[in-house]
Amino acid sequence: MLEMRPVCENCGKNLPNESREAMICTFECTFCADCVEKVLHNVCPNCGGGFERRPVRPKELLEKYPAKKDPLVKPVQMEKFAARLEAYRNIAPQDR
C-alpha cells in the first residue's frame, strides 16, 4: 500500500492526499510536479526511475489507511545528482 507521503522530498511543499501535484517513482519517492519538471527532469535522484502522478486514496479509506504524518525532506544535492541526470535525462523512463 502506498505510504502517501505528505510533502515534496526536495522543496517541502505540502502534498496532501487530494493533491494532483504529487508525483512518485516506483519506490514511492515523492516530489511535487514543479520539482519533477524543473529540477529533476523526470529522473528520480534516488533510483534513476521516472515519475507518475500519485493516485488519490478514497476519502472513506483515509481513516483506516491514513496518509503518512512524518514529512521526509532531503533536498536534492545537485552536484551528486548531476551524473545520474546526465545519464538518464534524454532516455525515456521505460528504456532506462
C-alpha positions in Angstrom: 0.0 0.0 0.0 1.3 3.5 -0.8 2.7 5.5 2.1 1.1 8.7 0.8 4.0 10.8 1.9 2.8 14.3 2.9 5.5 16.6 1.3 7.8 17.0 -1.6 11.2 15.5 -0.6 13.1 18.3 -2.3 11.3 21.6 -1.5 8.9 20.5 1.3 5.7 21.6 -0.5 2.6 20.1 1.2 1.2 17.3 -0.8 -2.0 16.1 1.0 -3.9 13.0 -0.1 -6.0 15.0 -2.6 -3.1 16.8 -4.2 -2.9 16.5 -8.0 0.7 17.7 -7.9 2.2 14.7 -6.0 4.5 12.6 -8.2 6.0 9.3 -7.2 8.6 6.9 -8.6 8.4 3.1 -8.4 9.9 3.2 -4.9 7.4 5.9 -3.7 9.9 8.7 -3.6 7.6 11.7 -3.6 8.1 15.1 -5.2 5.9 17.9 -6.4 5.2 18.3 -10.1 7.3 21.5 -10.2 10.4 19.8 -8.9 9.9 16.8 -11.1 9.6 19.0 -14.2 12.0 21.9 -13.5 14.7 20.4 -11.2 14.7 16.6 -11.7 13.6 16.5 -15.4 11.7 13.3 -14.7 14.7 11.5 -13.2 14.4 10.3 -9.7 17.5 11.3 -7.8 17.3 8.2 -5.6 16.8 5.4 -8.1 17.0 6.9 -11.6 13.4 6.0 -12.5 10.7 8.2 -13.9 7.7 9.7 -12.2 3.9 9.2 -12.4 1.1 11.1 -10.7 0.4 9.7 -7.3 -3.2 8.3 -7.0 -5.6 9.8 -4.5 -6.7 7.5 -1.7 -10.5 7.4 -1.4 -11.6 9.6 1.4 -13.7 6.8 3.1 -10.4 4.8 3.4 -8.2 7.5 4.9 -9.3 6.8 8.4 -8.4 3.1 8.1 -5.3 3.8 6.0 -4.2 7.3 6.8 -1.6 9.2 4.9 1.9 9.3 6.4 2.3 12.1 9.0 6.1 12.4 9.2 7.5 14.6 6.4 10.6 13.4 4.7 12.5 16.4 3.3 16.0 15.9 1.9 16.8 18.5 -0.8 18.5 17.1 -3.8 22.2 17.7 -3.8 22.6 18.8 -7.4 26.3 18.1 -7.5 25.7 14.5 -6.6 22.6 14.2 -8.8 24.3 15.7 -11.9 25.9 12.4 -13.2 22.6 10.5 -12.8 20.7 13.3 -14.5 23.1 13.4 -17.4 22.9 9.7 -17.9 19.1 9.4 -17.9 17.7 12.8 -18.8 17.3 12.0 -22.5 16.2 8.4 -22.1 12.5 7.6 -21.6 11.9 6.0 -18.2 10.7 2.7 -19.7 14.1 2.5 -21.5 16.4 3.2 -18.6 
